[in-house]
Amino acid sequence: MSVSAKIKHYLDKHRLSYHILSHHRTVTLHDAAEVLQISPLAFARAVILEDQAGFLMAVLPLDRKIDFNLLYKLVQRKMSIAPRVKVDKLFSDCEPGSHPPLGDPYTIPSIVDESLLNAKTIYFEPGSHTAIVQIGQNDFHYLTSNAVWGNFSVPISHPNEPACHFVPQQELTDALIRLHNPCLDILTEHMKVPELCSLTKQWLALSQQPHISAEAVLPLLKADAFALQGIEMCLSLFAGKESALPLEAQVQQVFAETTLWQSVAAIAAALHSMQTLHIQTKGPLGAKQLWLQSMLATAAALYSTKQEATRFHVSQADLLLGVCLHNLGFWMVGHCYHPEYALLNKMFLVNPNAPIVNLEKRLLGLGRAQKIIGCGHARIGAWLVQKWGCSDAVIAMLSEHHTEDYRGEFVAAVTLTQGLDFELKRLRIGDGSVTGFSWPMYPPFDQLSTDLPAWLEDRVALAEVFVDILLSKK
């Protein structure tokens, strides 16, 4: 055996170019690197760590060791090296002691040290002590696109120095989604990160001002025809009918109790953010359906916060911004890759109940576009709003809205986003899960989960009329 079955299948499935370098049997990775004259800087190795929450694969160059203080700052887990006997069982298709530095084929979450960014070619042992895989840097980044990247290693000063040392345990935090992801950074090779227009920047800045007043918001809103249309849509959907009242009276009526004018600014910022990205109109992932999903979800989030705002543990402005933008990744992919997005749209039309995250990974043979799309629209959207300077809560809502077992700091806001997608999917709108979601007991969503299905259904026809008007003005 030169390559383990899972690694070979994983490499071939993604149709990547790689080479197998054979050598006589060696005892250590240092021996293999020396035999093939491979720089330790470019040789990736896996160290399997564990705590009570499970395993974590740390991937780093051969000439560096884990600094557990740095690792703890990144993942907030106090971990120890897993015993060899346990690790060999995880890699049952590999030779004992040979553990490939790719976590996905073995369903092990991974964190990759940023020092590997310095190597143009990556080498690693593929489950055998007689072979090494040679692969390009970009392809290795693609294979590790689901991993977290960060700086958690220090140089080994002596070849015989231990590769790592013990430290204790804890659980993953939302900080992981803010770490560097080289695969997503390929986007910047293809096009500039979309710049926010001056109006969007102004709205976004206003949404983060805790003491913003009606006097600051309403004049700007009245001078911004697109945002004005969108806010009127949201308020009418919230009320369940078109209002005869002037806009100022509508806004005053909805926000009278809390005067959260930040929320108006947040919705306006979200609408302008999506308007700058252009995708096809038709299909389940077309502009019409995405606008419909965003507007209904935003109105429902507004309704949810009116019921009990404190349950979400984030500002109402961030909650509405995150809900409205939670599928921003689709807009980004469709804007950058028109043919590939058309194919994804068509696949979802034919397979409406298939998890969208699975379909995104199945778009094979599309070159660099697949490396981006395969990361998933959730991570792409989170990457983009991070570039735009949005809050941690908004980043988490975009990044985690398809993560069924998410239990991080922003669990309430993420759960609301997932629940709204679930209820809208039952109305054949959007990309939500058709199974596997249930409103959890924490936070207490019992009443909300009872009221929302009928509340949303009553507003679909009105939302469709509004979205057609919105699209005609784009």
C-alpha positions as CSV (number, residue, x, y, z in Angstrom):
1,M,0.0,0.0,0.0
2,S,1.4,3.4,-1.0
3,V,-1.7,5.6,-0.4
4,S,-4.5,4.8,2.0
5,A,-7.9,4.1,0.4
6,K,-9.6,7.2,1.9
7,I,-6.8,9.6,0.9
8,K,-6.7,8.2,-2.7
9,H,-10.5,8.5,-3.0
10,Y,-10.4,12.0,-1.5
11,L,-7.7,13.2,-3.9
12,D,-9.3,11.6,-7.0
13,K,-12.8,12.8,-6.1
14,H,-11.6,16.4,-6.3
15,R,-9.7,15.7,-9.5
16,L,-6.5,17.4,-8.4
17,S,-3.0,17.0,-9.8
18,Y,-0.6,15.2,-7.5
19,H,2.4,13.0,-7.6
20,I,3.4,9.9,-5.5
21,L,7.0,9.8,-4.5
22,S,8.1,6.3,-3.5
23,H,11.0,5.6,-1.2
24,H,12.3,2.7,0.9
25,R,10.6,2.2,4.3
26,T,11.5,4.8,6.9
27,V,10.8,5.0,10.6
28,T,10.2,8.8,11.0
29,L,9.0,11.6,8.8
30,H,12.4,13.3,9.2
31,D,13.9,10.2,7.6
32,A,11.5,10.3,4.7
33,A,12.1,14.0,4.1
34,E,15.9,13.4,4.2
35,V,15.7,10.5,1.7
36,L,13.6,12.5,-0.8
37,Q,15.5,15.7,0.0
38,I,12.3,17.6,0.9
39,S,12.6,20.8,2.9
40,P,11.0,20.4,6.4
41,L,9.3,23.7,5.7
42,A,7.2,22.1,3.0
43,F,6.5,18.8,4.7
44,A,3.1,18.8,6.4
45,R,2.5,16.5,9.4
46,A,-0.5,15.8,11.5
47,V,-0.6,15.8,15.3
48,I,-3.9,14.4,16.8
49,L,-5.0,16.1,19.9
50,E,-7.9,15.3,22.2
51,D,-10.0,16.6,25.0
52,Q,-13.5,15.7,26.4
53,A,-15.2,17.3,23.4
54,G,-13.3,15.0,21.0
55,F,-10.4,15.0,18.6
56,L,-8.7,17.9,16.7
57,M,-6.0,17.5,14.0
58,A,-3.2,20.0,14.1
59,V,-1.4,20.3,10.8
60,L,2.0,22.0,10.8
61,P,5.5,21.7,9.1
62,L,8.0,19.2,10.1
63,D,10.4,21.8,11.4
64,R,7.9,23.3,13.9
65,K,6.2,22.3,17.1
66,I,2.8,23.2,18.7
67,D,2.9,26.1,21.1
68,F,-0.1,25.2,23.2
69,N,-0.5,28.7,24.6
70,L,-1.0,30.0,21.1
71,L,-3.3,27.1,20.3
72,Y,-5.4,27.8,23.3
73,K,-5.9,31.4,22.3
74,L,-7.2,30.3,18.9
75,V,-9.5,27.4,19.9
76,Q,-10.1,27.9,23.6
77,R,-9.6,24.2,24.2
78,K,-7.0,22.8,26.6
79,M,-5.8,19.7,24.8
80,S,-3.3,16.9,25.1
81,I,-1.7,14.6,22.5
82,A,-4.0,11.6,21.8
83,P,-2.4,8.2,22.6
84,R,-0.9,6.4,19.6
85,V,-3.2,3.4,20.1
86,K,-6.3,5.7,19.8
87,V,-5.0,7.6,16.8
88,D,-4.1,4.4,14.8
89,K,-7.8,3.3,15.2
90,L,-8.9,6.6,13.7
91,F,-6.7,5.9,10.7
92,S,-7.7,2.3,10.3
93,D,-6.8,2.2,6.5
94,C,-3.3,3.5,7.1
95,E,-0.2,1.8,8.3
96,P,0.3,2.2,12.1
97,G,2.0,5.4,12.9
98,S,1.3,7.0,9.5
99,H,-1.4,9.7,9.9
100,P,-2.2,11.9,6.8
101,P,-2.6,15.6,7.5
102,L,-6.1,15.8,6.0
103,G,-9.0,15.7,8.5
104,D,-12.0,15.6,6.2
105,P,-11.6,12.0,4.9
106,Y,-11.6,10.9,8.5
107,T,-14.2,13.4,9.8
108,I,-11.7,15.0,12.2
109,P,-11.9,18.8,12.5
110,S,-8.6,20.4,11.7
111,I,-6.5,23.5,12.3
112,V,-3.6,24.3,10.0
113,D,-0.6,26.4,10.9
114,E,-0.2,29.5,8.7
115,S,3.6,28.8,8.3
116,L,2.5,26.3,5.6
117,L,1.5,29.3,3.5
118,N,5.2,29.8,2.8
119,A,5.6,26.6,0.8
120,K,4.6,26.6,-2.9
121,T,4.5,22.8,-2.9
122,I,3.3,20.7,0.0
123,Y,4.5,17.1,0.8
124,F,2.8,14.7,3.2
125,E,2.7,11.0,4.1
126,P,-0.5,9.5,2.7
127,G,-0.9,6.6,5.2
128,S,2.2,4.6,4.2
129,H,5.8,4.7,5.4
130,T,7.0,4.1,1.8
131,A,5.4,7.0,-0.1
132,I,5.0,10.8,-0.1
133,V,2.3,12.8,-1.9
134,Q,3.5,16.0,-3.6
135,I,0.8,18.6,-4.3
136,G,0.6,22.3,-5.2
137,Q,0.0,24.9,-2.5
138,N,-3.4,26.0,-3.9
139,D,-4.7,22.4,-4.2
140,F,-3.6,21.7,-0.6
141,H,-5.5,24.8,0.5
142,Y,-8.5,23.5,-1.3
143,L,-8.3,20.1,0.4
144,T,-8.1,21.9,3.8
145,S,-10.8,24.5,3.0
146,N,-12.9,23.2,5.9
147,A,-10.1,23.6,8.3
148,V,-9.3,26.6,10.4
149,W,-6.0,28.4,9.7
150,G,-4.0,30.2,12.3
151,N,-0.6,30.7,13.9
152,F,0.0,28.1,16.7
153,S,3.5,26.8,16.2
154,V,7.1,27.8,16.9
155,P,10.4,26.5,15.3
156,I,12.0,23.3,16.6
157,S,15.5,24.4,17.5
158,H,16.9,20.9,17.5
159,P,16.0,17.8,15.5
160,N,15.5,15.7,18.6
161,E,13.4,18.3,20.4
162,P,9.9,17.0,21.3
163,A,7.4,18.0,18.7
164,C,4.8,19.2,21.3
165,H,4.0,19.1,25.0
166,F,0.9,18.6,27.2
167,V,-1.7,21.2,28.0
168,P,-5.3,20.7,29.4
169,Q,-9.0,21.1,27.7
170,Q,-12.2,23.1,26.6
171,E,-14.6,23.9,23.7
172,L,-14.4,25.6,20.3
173,T,-15.4,29.3,20.1
174,D,-16.8,31.5,17.4
175,A,-13.3,33.0,17.0
176,L,-12.5,30.1,14.7
177,I,-14.6,31.5,11.8
178,R,-12.5,34.7,11.9
179,L,-9.2,32.9,11.2
180,H,-7.5,33.1,7.8
181,N,-8.8,30.8,5.1
182,P,-6.4,30.7,2.1
183,C,-9.0,28.9,-0.1
184,L,-11.4,31.8,0.3
185,D,-8.6,34.3,-0.4
186,I,-8.5,32.9,-3.9
187,L,-11.4,35.2,-4.5
188,T,-9.1,38.2,-4.4
189,E,-7.1,36.7,-7.3
190,H,-10.2,36.7,-9.5
191,M,-11.7,40.0,-8.5
192,K,-11.5,42.8,-6.1
193,V,-13.6,42.3,-2.9
194,P,-16.8,44.2,-3.7
195,E,-16.5,47.7,-2.3
196,L,-19.4,49.1,-0.3
197,C,-20.9,52.2,-1.9
198,S,-20.9,55.4,0.1
199,L,-24.6,55.0,1.0
200,T,-24.0,51.5,2.3
201,K,-21.1,52.6,4.4
202,Q,-23.1,55.4,5.8
203,W,-26.0,53.1,6.7
204,L,-23.7,50.5,8.2
205,A,-22.0,53.1,10.3
206,L,-25.3,54.4,11.5
207,S,-26.5,50.9,12.4
208,Q,-23.6,50.7,14.9
209,Q,-24.4,53.9,16.7
210,P,-26.2,53.0,19.9
211,H,-27.9,56.4,20.3
212,I,-28.9,57.1,16.8
213,S,-32.1,59.3,16.4
214,A,-35.0,59.4,14.1
215,E,-33.8,62.8,12.9
216,A,-30.6,61.2,11.7
217,V,-32.2,58.3,9.9
218,L,-35.4,59.6,8.2
219,P,-33.9,62.3,6.0
220,L,-31.3,59.9,4.7
221,L,-34.0,57.3,4.1
222,K,-36.2,59.7,2.2
223,A,-33.3,60.6,0.0
224,D,-32.4,57.0,-0.8
225,A,-35.1,55.6,-3.1
226,F,-33.9,51.9,-3.0
227,A,-33.6,51.7,0.8
228,L,-36.9,53.6,1.1
229,Q,-38.6,50.9,-1.0
230,G,-37.0,48.1,1.0
231,I,-37.9,49.5,4.4
232,E,-41.5,50.1,3.3
233,M,-41.6,46.4,2.1
234,C,-40.2,45.2,5.5
235,L,-42.7,47.3,7.5
236,S,-45.6,46.2,5.3
237,L,-44.6,42.5,5.6
238,F,-44.3,43.0,9.4
239,A,-47.9,44.4,9.5
240,G,-49.2,41.9,7.0
241,K,-50.6,44.6,4.6
242,E,-49.7,47.7,2.8
243,S,-50.0,50.7,5.1
244,A,-51.7,54.0,4.1
245,L,-49.6,55.8,6.7
246,P,-46.6,57.9,5.5
247,L,-43.2,56.2,6.1
248,E,-42.3,58.2,9.1
249,A,-45.5,57.2,10.8
250,Q,-44.9,53.6,9.9
251,V,-41.4,53.5,11.3
252,Q,-42.5,55.4,14.4
253,Q,-45.3,52.9,14.9
254,V,-43.1,49.8,14.6
255,F,-40.2,51.1,16.7
256,A,-42.2,53.2,19.1
257,E,-41.5,51.1,22.2
258,T,-37.7,50.9,21.8
259,T,-36.9,53.6,19.2
260,L,-34.2,51.3,17.8
261,W,-33.4,53.4,14.7
262,Q,-30.2,51.4,14.3
263,S,-32.5,48.6,13.0
264,V,-33.7,50.8,10.1
265,A,-30.1,51.6,9.2
266,A,-29.1,47.9,9.4
267,I,-31.9,46.9,7.0
268,A,-30.9,49.7,4.6
269,A,-27.3,48.6,4.7
270,A,-28.2,45.0,4.0
271,L,-30.4,45.9,1.1
272,H,-27.7,48.0,-0.5
273,S,-25.1,45.3,0.1
274,M,-27.1,42.8,-2.0
275,Q,-28.0,45.3,-4.6
276,T,-24.3,45.8,-5.6
277,L,-24.1,42.1,-6.5
278,H,-25.7,40.8,-9.7
279,I,-27.0,37.3,-10.3
280,Q,-29.5,35.6,-12.5
281,T,-33.1,36.3,-11.6
282,K,-34.8,32.9,-12.0
283,G,-34.5,29.6,-10.2
284,P,-34.5,28.5,-6.6
285,L,-31.2,30.4,-6.0
286,G,-32.0,33.2,-8.4
287,A,-32.3,36.8,-7.3
288,K,-36.1,36.7,-7.0
289,Q,-36.1,33.8,-4.5
290,L,-33.1,35.2,-2.5
291,W,-34.8,38.6,-2.2
292,L,-38.0,36.8,-1.2
293,Q,-36.2,34.8,1.5
294,S,-34.3,37.8,2.8
295,M,-37.4,40.1,3.0
296,L,-39.7,37.5,4.7
297,A,-36.9,36.4,7.1
298,T,-36.1,40.0,8.0
299,A,-39.7,40.9,8.7
300,A,-40.1,37.7,10.7
301,A,-36.9,38.6,12.7
302,L,-38.4,42.0,13.4
303,Y,-41.6,40.2,14.6
304,S,-39.5,37.9,16.8
305,T,-37.6,40.7,18.5
306,K,-40.8,42.6,19.2
307,Q,-42.0,39.5,21.1
308,E,-38.9,39.2,23.3
309,A,-35.8,41.1,22.1
310,T,-33.6,40.1,25.1
311,R,-33.6,36.4,24.3
312,F,-31.2,36.8,21.3
313,H,-28.3,38.3,23.3
314,V,-27.2,40.5,20.3
315,S,-28.4,44.0,19.3
316,Q,-31.5,44.1,17.2
317,A,-29.5,45.9,14.5
318,D,-27.0,43.0,14.2
319,L,-29.8,40.4,14.3
320,L,-31.7,42.1,11.4
321,L,-28.4,42.7,9.5
322,G,-27.4,39.0,9.9
323,V,-30.8,37.6,9.0
324,C,-31.2,39.8,5.9
325,L,-27.6,39.0,4.7
326,H,-27.4,35.4,5.8
327,N,-27.3,34.1,2.1
328,L,-24.9,36.8,1.0
329,G,-22.5,34.0,-0.1
330,F,-24.9,33.0,-2.9
331,W,-24.9,36.6,-4.2
332,M,-21.1,36.6,-4.1
333,V,-20.7,33.3,-6.0
334,G,-23.3,34.2,-8.5
335,H,-21.7,37.6,-9.1
336,C,-18.2,36.2,-9.6
337,Y,-19.0,32.9,-11.4
338,H,-22.1,33.2,-13.6
339,P,-21.9,29.8,-15.5
340,E,-21.0,27.8,-12.4
341,Y,-23.7,29.4,-10.3
342,A,-26.2,28.7,-13.1
343,L,-25.3,25.0,-12.8
344,L,-25.7,25.1,-9.0
345,N,-29.0,26.8,-9.4
346,K,-30.1,24.0,-11.9
347,M,-28.9,21.2,-9.6
348,F,-30.9,22.7,-6.7
349,L,-34.0,22.9,-8.9
350,V,-33.7,19.2,-9.8
351,N,-32.8,18.3,-6.2
352,P,-34.9,20.7,-4.0
353,N,-34.7,18.6,-0.9
354,A,-30.9,17.9,-1.1
355,P,-28.8,19.8,1.5
356,I,-27.4,22.8,-0.3
357,V,-24.0,22.2,1.4
358,N,-23.8,18.8,-0.4
359,L,-24.6,20.2,-3.8
360,E,-22.0,22.9,-3.4
361,K,-19.3,20.3,-2.9
362,R,-20.6,18.2,-5.9
363,L,-19.8,20.8,-8.6
364,L,-16.7,19.0,-9.9
365,G,-14.6,19.8,-12.8
366,L,-15.0,23.6,-12.5
367,G,-11.4,24.5,-11.7
368,R,-10.8,27.3,-9.4
369,A,-14.5,28.2,-9.2
370,Q,-15.1,24.8,-7.5
371,K,-12.5,25.6,-4.9
372,I,-14.5,28.6,-3.9
373,I,-18.0,27.2,-4.3
374,G,-16.9,24.0,-2.4
375,C,-16.2,26.1,0.7
376,G,-19.9,26.8,0.9
377,H,-22.0,30.0,0.6
378,A,-22.1,30.3,4.4
379,R,-18.4,30.6,4.8
380,I,-18.1,32.8,1.7
381,G,-20.7,35.2,3.0
382,A,-19.0,35.3,6.5
383,W,-15.7,36.0,4.8
384,L,-17.1,38.9,2.9
385,V,-18.9,40.6,5.9
386,Q,-15.7,40.2,7.9
387,K,-13.9,42.1,5.1
388,W,-16.6,44.7,5.4
389,G,-16.0,45.1,9.2
390,C,-19.3,43.6,10.5
391,S,-19.6,42.4,14.1
392,D,-18.8,39.0,15.4
393,A,-22.5,38.3,15.8
394,V,-23.2,39.0,12.1
395,I,-20.2,36.9,11.0
396,A,-21.4,34.0,13.1
397,M,-24.9,34.2,11.8
398,L,-23.7,33.9,8.2
399,S,-21.0,31.3,8.8
400,E,-23.1,29.0,11.0
401,H,-26.6,29.1,9.6
402,H,-26.2,25.6,8.2
403,T,-24.3,24.2,11.2
404,E,-26.9,22.0,12.9
405,D,-24.9,21.5,16.1
406,Y,-23.7,25.0,16.6
407,R,-23.7,25.9,20.3
408,G,-21.4,29.0,20.4
409,E,-21.8,32.4,21.9
410,F,-24.5,33.5,19.3
411,V,-26.6,30.3,19.5
412,A,-29.9,32.2,19.8
413,A,-29.3,34.4,16.8
414,V,-28.0,31.5,14.7
415,T,-30.9,29.3,15.8
416,L,-33.4,32.0,14.8
417,T,-31.8,32.2,11.3
418,Q,-31.9,28.4,10.9
419,G,-35.5,28.3,12.1
420,L,-36.7,31.0,9.7
421,D,-35.0,29.1,6.8
422,F,-36.6,25.9,8.0
423,E,-40.1,27.5,8.1
424,L,-39.6,29.2,4.7
425,K,-38.4,25.9,3.1
426,R,-41.7,24.4,4.2
427,L,-43.3,27.1,2.0
428,R,-40.8,26.1,-0.9
429,I,-38.7,29.2,-0.4
430,G,-35.0,29.2,0.1
431,D,-32.3,26.7,0.9
432,G,-33.2,25.7,4.4
433,S,-33.2,22.2,5.8
434,V,-36.2,20.0,5.2
435,T,-35.3,17.6,8.0
436,G,-33.1,17.6,11.1
437,F,-34.2,21.0,12.5
438,S,-36.3,21.4,15.6
439,W,-36.8,24.6,17.7
440,P,-34.6,23.9,20.7
441,M,-35.6,24.3,24.3
442,Y,-32.7,26.8,24.8
443,P,-33.3,29.5,24.2
444,P,-37.1,29.1,24.7
445,F,-38.6,29.4,21.2
446,D,-41.8,27.5,22.0
447,Q,-44.3,30.3,21.3
448,L,-42.3,31.6,18.4
449,S,-42.2,28.2,16.7
450,T,-46.0,27.9,17.1
451,D,-46.8,31.3,15.6
452,L,-44.3,31.6,12.8
453,P,-45.5,29.1,10.3
454,A,-48.9,30.7,9.8
455,W,-47.4,34.2,10.2
456,L,-45.1,33.6,7.3
457,E,-47.6,31.9,5.1
458,D,-50.0,34.9,5.4
459,R,-47.2,37.1,4.0
460,V,-45.8,35.2,1.0
461,A,-48.2,36.6,-1.7
462,L,-47.6,40.2,-0.5
463,A,-43.8,39.6,-0.4
464,E,-43.9,38.3,-4.0
465,V,-45.6,41.5,-5.2
466,F,-43.0,43.6,-3.4
467,V,-40.0,41.7,-4.7
468,D,-41.2,42.1,-8.3
469,I,-41.3,45.8,-7.7
470,L,-37.9,45.8,-6.1
471,L,-36.4,43.8,-9.0
472,S,-37.9,46.2,-11.5
473,K,-36.1,49.1,-9.9
474,K,-32.6,47.5,-9.7
